[in-house]
Amino acid sequence: MARRVSLPFLLMAALCGVISCARAQQTPQHTQEGGQPTGCELSSWILQQQAHSTLTHEDAPDQYDTTITVSGSKELIHLQRNFKIGIFANINTCRGLAFSPEGVLYATSYNGSIYAVPDHDHNGVADSTITILTGRTDPHGLAFHDNKMYFSTSKTFEVVTATKPDRSALTTTTLLSGFNTGDHITHTFVFDTVRQKILMQFGSSCNYCNNTDSLAKIMEYNYDATGGRTYARGLRNAVGMDLDPRTNALWVNVNGMDNLFGANSALHNSVPPEGVYLVCDGANYGWPYAYGFRMRNPDPSFQVDTSYIESLSGPIAEVLAHSAPLGLHFYRGSALPQKYHNAVFMSYHGSWDAQPPSPPRVTVMWADSDGHNAHVQDFMTGFQLANGIRWGRSVEVIEGPDGSLYVSDDAAGVIYRIWYAGVLANVAEQPKAIAHLTLGLASPNPFKESTTIKYSSDGNAPLSIKLLDILGKEVRDLSPANVHEIVKNKTLTIERNGLAAGVYFVRATLGGESESLRLVVEN
């Protein structure tokens, strides 16, 4: 019997000749700037694999139970041992997270707003929640580059710049608009500073349908959002994105298709697994004609020629089906044990159609830089009760300047901070200076012309006193000329001298000790 070849395949085959979407036909790519291999070189071994869709090994985690109070209710959380968790901030339907160059956490919300949540005294809890922008449609993606804030909504990609030195005025410019979204609206993006490009994902408008040329792909742009081209295709909804710090190669996790074998079938709960991909420039990963690695979509309307299936690439790891992966982050810091350095933290939103439901969770994955030897372990679980009811759903996971992990939860409306409380065997214990700091109240506060603050310090550590704006940017250095002097009840006078009306913070730091004071300047 003659093999059926669909019209979408014929169109796609013609396009492949123009855009080289079959990676096997590509010429080898050169290494990136700095001698780093490309994603294609790193993942070339995947093309040698036989067709399969197999769950990646999950190690049993060494977890313990802890409780956390969320919206007045005590909830049970399972964390890996020696980690602690707290509520950093409360933001309704919180989604994307990013830290500014000043170390202030920003968050998007599906309520249409973007917030700043500074922690000026570094006590692990946000001092305030500041609304930066409102009136957007489902903002999700968020990043800082070159002192500018970029964000994506379901319809646009925009940049925010300060028009005054104290950032009391902001200008928003739309760089891209008119996104065709349908079912998927996140448009996550990353800045590739090695190649000076932006990589942005566009999820499909459906579960599976014939819009392979316009959606279900990753686009590449210049920093000003010009020069757009397709970087990779066949990825249904690659929400979690990060660049591997070891190689600068792009890694993503992808929401797989639903109901391939029918909602009531025996295969429904396990097929297809969600995939993690080391992305190759120009590769095609198969949606909507295949899942996993060259596994055909069983729908008769999506049967294509074998040569097309054999041109497809695949994932380096597969995890529990219908888990809805939303966040992916390579850990770069040193505040966690050495084994977590370059590990991949991923957050999962949980299923809407599986029985029993795939639970929301945060996992950690270890893999070689080329994707070999991937294995996964639960890092944070407990959002879903035994009866399937959920009190929370994890969205984004990122790393803060302090090396802690920050996780957004759009169901509970919070941002969690998770830190390591054990002994870091890989960090030599340094002797700490014996130092004490006392920062008194400002008088008057609020003030119009000037205010005074009394402070005391002792010990052999340098004393730093900074005046910060509400978003953590240094406005003035108020440190004493002799930063090592021991003082008792010294008076610090702060003159207005052109300060715009608004909220400021005085942050004094001595050794590892820090205190903050909120100031208000009136008109």
Helices and strands as residue ranges (DSSP letters): H 7-19, G 23-25, H 39-42, G 44-48, E 58-59, E 63-70, E 73-80, E 83-90, E 94-99, E 105-109, E 114-117, E 130-133, E 142-145, E 148-152, E 157-162, E 170-176, E 189-192, E 197-202, E 217-221, E 229-233, E 240-243, E 250-254, E 274-278, E 290-291, E 295-296, G 300-302, H 306-310, E 317-319, E 325-330, G 338-340, E 344-348, E 361-366, E 375-381, E 394-399, E 405-409, E 414-420, E 435-443, E 450-459, E 463-469, E 474-477, E 487-495, E 502-510, E 513-521
